[in-house]
Structure formats: C-alpha cells, structure tokens
Amino acid sequence: MVDMAKTVNLPDKIYDDLAKTAEELTFMAKKPISQSMAVNLLIEVYHAHLNNRCALDAFSQQLKSIDIMSPEEFDKYWDEPLKTQQTKRRTRTKKPANK
C-alpha cells in the first residue's frame, strides 16, 4: 500500500517563509530541496537540538513562559494583510504619553 501525501493549510506568510527556506537550503546543498524536504530537515534539526537535555529544558521553559496565541489567532494574524499587521504592531508598542 502506498501512503498518500497529506495536505497542510498554511497562512500565506508561513508558506512564503517555507518556500524561501527551501530555496536557501537548495542553494546551500547545491541540489534541489523541495518544501516537504525543507520541513523534514527542519524537524530533524529540531529533534537533534532537543536531544541535548539542557537545550530541551531551556526550550521547554521558554515555551511555557511566553504568551502564545491560540491556533485560530495565529492563523488569523498571519492571514491578515501586512498593512493591518503593521498598524496593530505599532498600536501594541506605543508607550503611554508622560503627563
């Protein structure tokens, strides 16, 4: 039995980053690297990095301590037009006026 490829829906920005990463890996390897190969390589790097117990502990602590969006918020954020994102970022980073 042959396994069929699965489809993954990615926000446009994430897809663009993946495509660029595959291109960069192709340049580095001097041979074609597809997007699925790029994902596999990135997962392998992730697993190799987390095989180090100190790295695993540090990463786990960072992951627990950061404010992570829900999957729905993440997809909505990355699917919004860039101009809207930049406006929201500026709004979030404004400092209160000193009186």
C-alpha positions in Angstrom: 0.0 0.0 0.0 1.3 3.4 -1.0 0.9 6.2 1.5 -0.7 9.3 0.0 0.7 12.8 0.7 -1.2 14.9 3.2 -2.2 18.5 2.6 -1.4 21.1 5.2 -3.0 24.5 5.1 -0.5 27.3 5.9 -1.1 31.0 6.2 0.4 32.9 3.3 3.3 34.4 5.3 4.3 31.0 6.7 4.1 29.4 3.2 6.3 32.1 1.8 8.8 31.6 4.6 8.8 27.9 3.9 9.3 28.4 0.1 12.2 30.8 0.9 13.8 28.3 3.3 13.6 25.6 0.7 15.3 27.9 -1.8 18.0 28.7 0.8 18.6 25.0 1.5 18.8 24.3 -2.2 21.5 27.0 -2.5 23.4 25.6 0.5 23.1 21.9 -0.7 23.8 22.7 -4.3 20.9 20.3 -5.2 17.1 20.6 -5.2 15.4 20.7 -1.9 11.6 20.7 -2.0 9.3 22.3 0.5 8.5 19.0 2.1 12.2 18.1 2.3 12.8 21.5 4.0 10.1 20.7 6.6 11.7 17.3 7.2 15.1 18.8 7.6 13.8 21.5 10.0 12.1 18.8 12.0 15.4 16.8 12.1 17.3 19.8 13.3 14.6 20.4 16.0 14.9 16.8 17.2 18.7 16.9 17.1 18.7 20.1 19.1 16.3 18.8 21.7 18.3 15.6 22.2 20.5 17.8 24.3 18.9 17.7 27.7 19.9 21.3 28.6 18.5 22.6 25.3 15.3 20.7 25.9 14.9 22.1 29.4 15.7 25.7 28.3 13.3 25.4 25.3 10.5 23.9 27.5 10.9 26.7 30.0 10.8 29.4 27.3 7.8 27.8 25.7 5.9 27.7 29.0 6.7 31.3 29.8 5.8 33.0 26.6 2.3 34.3 25.7 1.3 32.1 22.7 -1.7 32.8 20.5 -4.3 30.2 20.0 -4.0 28.3 16.7 -7.0 30.3 15.4 -5.5 33.6 16.4 -2.2 32.6 14.9 -3.8 31.7 11.5 -5.9 34.9 11.5 -2.9 37.1 12.4 -0.8 35.7 9.6 -3.6 35.8 7.0 -4.3 39.5 7.6 -2.8 41.9 5.1 0.6 43.2 6.0 -0.5 46.8 6.4 -3.1 45.8 9.0 -0.4 43.8 10.9 2.0 46.8 10.9 -0.8 49.1 12.3 -1.6 46.6 15.0 2.1 46.2 15.9 2.5 50.0 16.2 -0.6 50.2 18.3 0.7 47.5 20.7 4.1 49.1 21.1 3.0 52.7 21.7 4.2 54.0 25.1 1.8 55.9 27.2 2.3 59.7 27.0 4.0 61.2 30.0 2.0 63.9 31.7 
